[in-house]
């Protein structure tokens, strides 16, 4: 999976959680869309999004590096760069 393909997947999944109809692009910061308290226990938008992205990478036989601890505070583009580096 190429970086631009991962960014497209990430934008798609973020859009699924967007309740404010925000324009999602490579500069979108994750915590403007995802929350830790919008579900039940670990079933929240933050964890579901991360799982969806990780499963997409796994299906593409792509190994991702460990996600940065502050990934919620960084943009789609920066996170894609980080986990595919």
CNS distance restraints for C-alpha pairs under 8 A (distance, minus, plus):
assign (resid   1 and name CA) (resid   5 and name CA) 6.29 0.50 0.50
assign (resid   1 and name CA) (resid   6 and name CA) 6.65 0.50 0.50
assign (resid   1 and name CA) (resid  57 and name CA) 7.27 0.50 0.50
assign (resid   1 and name CA) (resid  60 and name CA) 6.26 0.50 0.50
assign (resid   1 and name CA) (resid  62 and name CA) 6.50 0.50 0.50
assign (resid   2 and name CA) (resid   6 and name CA) 6.33 0.50 0.50
assign (resid   3 and name CA) (resid   7 and name CA) 6.23 0.50 0.50
assign (resid   3 and name CA) (resid  80 and name CA) 6.36 0.50 0.50
assign (resid   3 and name CA) (resid  81 and name CA) 6.92 0.50 0.50
assign (resid   3 and name CA) (resid  84 and name CA) 7.00 0.50 0.50
assign (resid   4 and name CA) (resid   8 and name CA) 6.28 0.50 0.50
assign (resid   5 and name CA) (resid   9 and name CA) 6.36 0.50 0.50
assign (resid   6 and name CA) (resid  10 and name CA) 6.12 0.50 0.50
assign (resid   6 and name CA) (resid  80 and name CA) 6.52 0.50 0.50
assign (resid   7 and name CA) (resid  11 and name CA) 6.10 0.50 0.50
assign (resid   7 and name CA) (resid  26 and name CA) 6.89 0.50 0.50
assign (resid   7 and name CA) (resid  76 and name CA) 6.45 0.50 0.50
assign (resid   7 and name CA) (resid  77 and name CA) 6.45 0.50 0.50
assign (resid   7 and name CA) (resid  80 and name CA) 6.18 0.50 0.50
assign (resid   8 and name CA) (resid  12 and name CA) 6.16 0.50 0.50
assign (resid   9 and name CA) (resid  13 and name CA) 6.28 0.50 0.50
assign (resid   9 and name CA) (resid  53 and name CA) 7.26 0.50 0.50
assign (resid  10 and name CA) (resid  14 and name CA) 6.11 0.50 0.50
assign (resid  10 and name CA) (resid  53 and name CA) 6.59 0.50 0.50
assign (resid  10 and name CA) (resid  76 and name CA) 6.82 0.50 0.50
assign (resid  11 and name CA) (resid  15 and name CA) 6.07 0.50 0.50
assign (resid  11 and name CA) (resid  24 and name CA) 6.03 0.50 0.50
assign (resid  11 and name CA) (resid  25 and name CA) 6.44 0.50 0.50
assign (resid  11 and name CA) (resid  26 and name CA) 7.46 0.50 0.50
assign (resid  11 and name CA) (resid  76 and name CA) 7.28 0.50 0.50
assign (resid  12 and name CA) (resid  16 and name CA) 6.61 0.50 0.50
assign (resid  13 and name CA) (resid  17 and name CA) 7.02 0.50 0.50
assign (resid  13 and name CA) (resid  49 and name CA) 6.43 0.50 0.50
assign (resid  13 and name CA) (resid  52 and name CA) 7.60 0.50 0.50
assign (resid  13 and name CA) (resid  53 and name CA) 7.89 0.50 0.50
assign (resid  14 and name CA) (resid  18 and name CA) 6.37 0.50 0.50
assign (resid  14 and name CA) (resid  24 and name CA) 7.28 0.50 0.50
assign (resid  14 and name CA) (resid  30 and name CA) 7.86 0.50 0.50
assign (resid  14 and name CA) (resid  33 and name CA) 6.80 0.50 0.50
assign (resid  14 and name CA) (resid  34 and name CA) 7.53 0.50 0.50
assign (resid  14 and name CA) (resid  49 and name CA) 7.18 0.50 0.50
assign (resid  15 and name CA) (resid  21 and name CA) 7.99 0.50 0.50
assign (resid  15 and name CA) (resid  24 and name CA) 6.56 0.50 0.50
assign (resid  17 and name CA) (resid  33 and name CA) 6.61 0.50 0.50
assign (resid  17 and name CA) (resid  34 and name CA) 6.84 0.50 0.50
assign (resid  17 and name CA) (resid  45 and name CA) 6.69 0.50 0.50
assign (resid  18 and name CA) (resid  22 and name CA) 6.58 0.50 0.50
assign (resid  18 and name CA) (resid  33 and name CA) 5.68 0.50 0.50
assign (resid  18 and name CA) (resid  34 and name CA) 7.88 0.50 0.50
assign (resid  19 and name CA) (resid  33 and name CA) 7.96 0.50 0.50
assign (resid  24 and name CA) (resid  28 and name CA) 5.83 0.50 0.50
assign (resid  25 and name CA) (resid  76 and name CA) 7.37 0.50 0.50
assign (resid  26 and name CA) (resid  75 and name CA) 6.46 0.50 0.50
assign (resid  26 and name CA) (resid  76 and name CA) 4.89 0.50 0.50
assign (resid  26 and name CA) (resid  77 and name CA) 4.74 0.50 0.50
assign (resid  27 and name CA) (resid  75 and name CA) 5.12 0.50 0.50
assign (resid  27 and name CA) (resid  76 and name CA) 6.05 0.50 0.50
assign (resid  27 and name CA) (resid  77 and name CA) 6.34 0.50 0.50
assign (resid  28 and name CA) (resid  32 and name CA) 7.48 0.50 0.50
assign (resid  28 and name CA) (resid  75 and name CA) 5.13 0.50 0.50
assign (resid  28 and name CA) (resid  76 and name CA) 5.91 0.50 0.50
assign (resid  29 and name CA) (resid  33 and name CA) 7.60 0.50 0.50
assign (resid  29 and name CA) (resid  72 and name CA) 6.99 0.50 0.50
assign (resid  29 and name CA) (resid  73 and name CA) 6.02 0.50 0.50
assign (resid  29 and name CA) (resid  74 and name CA) 5.23 0.50 0.50
assign (resid  29 and name CA) (resid  75 and name CA) 4.17 0.50 0.50
assign (resid  29 and name CA) (resid  76 and name CA) 6.50 0.50 0.50
assign (resid  30 and name CA) (resid  34 and name CA) 5.92 0.50 0.50
assign (resid  30 and name CA) (resid  71 and name CA) 7.39 0.50 0.50
assign (resid  30 and name CA) (resid  72 and name CA) 4.85 0.50 0.50
assign (resid  30 and name CA) (resid  73 and name CA) 6.16 0.50 0.50
assign (resid  30 and name CA) (resid  74 and name CA) 6.33 0.50 0.50
assign (resid  30 and name CA) (resid  75 and name CA) 6.10 0.50 0.50
assign (resid  30 and name CA) (resid  76 and name CA) 6.92 0.50 0.50
assign (resid  31 and name CA) (resid  35 and name CA) 6.49 0.50 0.50
assign (resid  31 and name CA) (resid  72 and name CA) 5.02 0.50 0.50
assign (resid  31 and name CA) (resid  73 and name CA) 5.95 0.50 0.50
assign (resid  34 and name CA) (resid  45 and name CA) 5.41 0.50 0.50
assign (resid  34 and name CA) (resid  46 and name CA) 5.14 0.50 0.50
assign (resid  34 and name CA) (resid  72 and name CA) 7.86 0.50 0.50
assign (resid  35 and name CA) (resid  44 and name CA) 6.84 0.50 0.50
assign (resid  35 and name CA) (resid  45 and name CA) 5.73 0.50 0.50
assign (resid  35 and name CA) (resid  46 and name CA) 5.49 0.50 0.50
assign (resid  36 and name CA) (resid  44 and name CA) 5.70 0.50 0.50
assign (resid  36 and name CA) (resid  45 and name CA) 6.65 0.50 0.50
assign (resid  36 and name CA) (resid  46 and name CA) 5.69 0.50 0.50
assign (resid  36 and name CA) (resid  47 and name CA) 7.69 0.50 0.50
assign (resid  37 and name CA) (resid  44 and name CA) 6.42 0.50 0.50
assign (resid  38 and name CA) (resid  44 and name CA) 5.43 0.50 0.50
assign (resid  38 and name CA) (resid  45 and name CA) 6.62 0.50 0.50
assign (resid  39 and name CA) (resid  43 and name CA) 5.43 0.50 0.50
assign (resid  39 and name CA) (resid  44 and name CA) 4.30 0.50 0.50
assign (resid  39 and name CA) (resid  45 and name CA) 7.08 0.50 0.50
assign (resid  40 and name CA) (resid  44 and name CA) 6.38 0.50 0.50
assign (resid  42 and name CA) (resid  47 and name CA) 6.61 0.50 0.50
assign (resid  43 and name CA) (resid  47 and name CA) 6.48 0.50 0.50
assign (resid  43 and name CA) (resid  48 and name CA) 6.47 0.50 0.50
assign (resid  44 and name CA) (resid  48 and name CA) 6.08 0.50 0.50
assign (resid  45 and name CA) (resid  49 and name CA) 5.85 0.50 0.50
assign (resid  46 and name CA) (resid  50 and name CA) 6.35 0.50 0.50
assign (resid  47 and name CA) (resid  51 and name CA) 6.09 0.50 0.50
assign (resid  48 and name CA) (resid  52 and name CA) 6.10 0.50 0.50
assign (resid  49 and name CA) (resid  53 and name CA) 6.25 0.50 0.50
assign (resid  50 and name CA) (resid  54 and name CA) 6.09 0.50 0.50
assign (resid  51 and name CA) (resid  55 and name CA) 5.98 0.50 0.50
assign (resid  52 and name CA) (resid  56 and name CA) 6.17 0.50 0.50
assign (resid  53 and name CA) (resid  57 and name CA) 6.34 0.50 0.50
assign (resid  54 and name CA) (resid  58 and name CA) 6.19 0.50 0.50
assign (resid  54 and name CA) (resid  64 and name CA) 7.81 0.50 0.50
assign (resid  55 and name CA) (resid  59 and name CA) 6.08 0.50 0.50
assign (resid  56 and name CA) (resid  60 and name CA) 6.39 0.50 0.50
assign (resid  57 and name CA) (resid  61 and name CA) 6.34 0.50 0.50
assign (resid  57 and name CA) (resid  62 and name CA) 5.13 0.50 0.50
assign (resid  57 and name CA) (resid  63 and name CA) 6.84 0.50 0.50
assign (resid  57 and name CA) (resid  64 and name CA) 7.14 0.50 0.50
assign (resid  58 and name CA) (resid  62 and name CA) 5.67 0.50 0.50
assign (resid  58 and name CA) (resid  63 and name CA) 6.87 0.50 0.50
assign (resid  63 and name CA) (resid  84 and name CA) 7.75 0.50 0.50
assign (resid  64 and name CA) (resid  83 and name CA) 5.07 0.50 0.50
assign (resid  64 and name CA) (resid  84 and name CA) 5.59 0.50 0.50
assign (resid  65 and name CA) (resid  82 and name CA) 7.42 0.50 0.50
assign (resid  65 and name CA) (resid  83 and name CA) 4.75 0.50 0.50
assign (resid  65 and name CA) (resid  84 and name CA) 6.50 0.50 0.50
assign (resid  65 and name CA) (resid  85 and name CA) 7.27 0.50 0.50
assign (resid  66 and name CA) (resid  83 and name CA) 6.53 0.50 0.50
assign (resid  67 and name CA) (resid  71 and name CA) 6.64 0.50 0.50
assign (resid  67 and name CA) (resid  79 and name CA) 7.74 0.50 0.50
assign (resid  67 and name CA) (resid  82 and name CA) 7.40 0.50 0.50
assign (resid  67 and name CA) (resid  83 and name CA) 6.04 0.50 0.50
assign (resid  68 and name CA) (resid  79 and name CA) 8.00 0.50 0.50
assign (resid  68 and name CA) (resid  82 and name CA) 7.67 0.50 0.50
assign (resid  70 and name CA) (resid  74 and name CA) 6.98 0.50 0.50
assign (resid  71 and name CA) (resid  75 and name CA) 7.93 0.50 0.50
assign (resid  71 and name CA) (resid  79 and name CA) 6.55 0.50 0.50
assign (resid  74 and name CA) (resid  78 and name CA) 6.31 0.50 0.50
assign (resid  74 and name CA) (resid  79 and name CA) 6.51 0.50 0.50
assign (resid  75 and name CA) (resid  79 and name CA) 6.11 0.50 0.50
assign (resid  76 and name CA) (resid  80 and name CA) 6.13 0.50 0.50
assign (resid  77 and name CA) (resid  81 and name CA) 6.18 0.50 0.50
assign (resid  78 and name CA) (resid  82 and name CA) 6.10 0.50 0.50
assign (resid  79 and name CA) (resid  83 and name CA) 6.15 0.50 0.50
assign (resid  80 and name CA) (resid  84 and name CA) 6.05 0.50 0.50
assign (resid  81 and name CA) (resid  85 and name CA) 5.82 0.50 0.50
